[in-house]
């Protein structure tokens, strides 16, 4: 595969989307394409290439609030 599927702007995003879809297939989701391949990663790649997998970018997680420092030494 020399060209990226539609709506996927990088190889890294492609790998992420395919891996997430493959996880869904392993957990029992039905394939959206008829495939000659038995491996879920290949089936997921075919689905992404056919633009059958819907995805969107999520907003980044909010930064965890800092935990205030606790003085563990005895005070006298």
RODODREN-713505 format. One record per residue: residue in one letter; x, y, z of N, C-alpha, C in turn. Coordinates in pm, whole numbers, plus 50000, padded with zeros to 5 digits. Example, Ala and Ser with C-alpha at 12.3 -4.5 7.8 and 13.67 -1.06 7.14 Angstrom:
// residues 2
A513194943150780512304955050780513204967050780;S512854977550708513674989450714512905000350787;
This chain:
// residues 76
X500844988350000500005000050000500895012350000;X500865019749893501725031449882500995044349909;X499675044049910498895056049930498005054550054;X497865065350129497035064950249495555065150211;X494725058950293493285059050267492725073350281;X491515075450232490905088650246490725092350394;X490865105050423490665110550558491705106150661;X492785099850618493865096150710495115103350663;X495635112150749496715120850703498125115850732;X498265105050811499615100050839499595084950860;X500745079050843500885064650864500635061051009;X501025069951099500855067351242499375066851279;X498595076051222497155075951249496525063451189;X496985059451070496485047351007496705035251096;X497885033851150498205022551239497305022851362;X497095034651418496255035951536494805032051506;X494265037051397492875034051361492705019151334;X493625013351257493544999051225493654990651352;X494544994451442494694986451565493444987251652;X492824999051660491595000351739490464992151677;X490364992351544489324984551477489594969551493;X490854965551486491204951451505490814946851645;X490994955451745490564952051881489064949551885;X488304957951815486854956051810486504942651746;X487194939151639486934926451571487264914551661;X488344915551735488724904951828487644903251934;X487044914251977486034913652082484664909652028;X484554906951898483314901451846482554910151748;X483074921751712482384930251614482374923151479;X481324925551404481224919251272482034927051169;X482754920051083483504926850977482564934150881;X483014945350829482214953250736482534950050591;X483494941050568483854937050433484004921850428;X483794916350310484114902250286485604901850255;X486354893850329487794893650311488294879450294;X489344878250218489984865150203490974862750317;X491234873150396492194872150505491524867650633;X492264860050712491734855150839492174864050956;X493284871150939493804879451049492984892251062;X492654895551186491814907351210492494920251169;X493814920851177494504933151138494374935650988;X494424925050909494264926650763492834930450728;X491864924550798490464928050775490234942550813;X490774946750927490624960650971491264970250871;X492414966650817493084975150717492224976350592;X491614965450548490734966050432489534975150459;X488984974350579487854982850614488234997650613;X489395000850667489845014750669490125019550527;X490755011150447491025014950307489745017350228;X488695010050261487405011750192486595023150253;X487155030250351486505041550418485205037250485;X485225025450548484045020250616484125022150767;X485255026350816485445028250960485365043150990;X484405046851073484235060851111485055063651235;X485765074751236486585078551350486645093751356;X487025098651471487205113051487488275115451592;X488905126751582489895130551681489165135251806;X489655131051919489055135752043489925146752101;X489335154952184490105165552246491045159352347;X492195165552368493155159852462492595159352603;X493065149852678492635148452817493065160852895;X492215165852983492635177153065493765172953158;X494675182053181495825178853267495325175853407;X495915165653465495535161953602495935173253695;X495075176153790495415186753885496555182053972;X497435191254002498585187454081498165184454224;X498745174154277498475170454415499415178854502;X498865185654600499735193954683500745185354757;X501935191054772503005183854842502615182054988;X502965170755043502655167755183503965166455258;X504065173355367505285172655450505175160155536;X506055150755514506005138155589506925138155711;X507675148855730508575149555846507795154555967;X508105149456084507385154156203507725168756231;X506725176256271506945190256305506995191756456;X507975199256506508085201156650508225215556681;
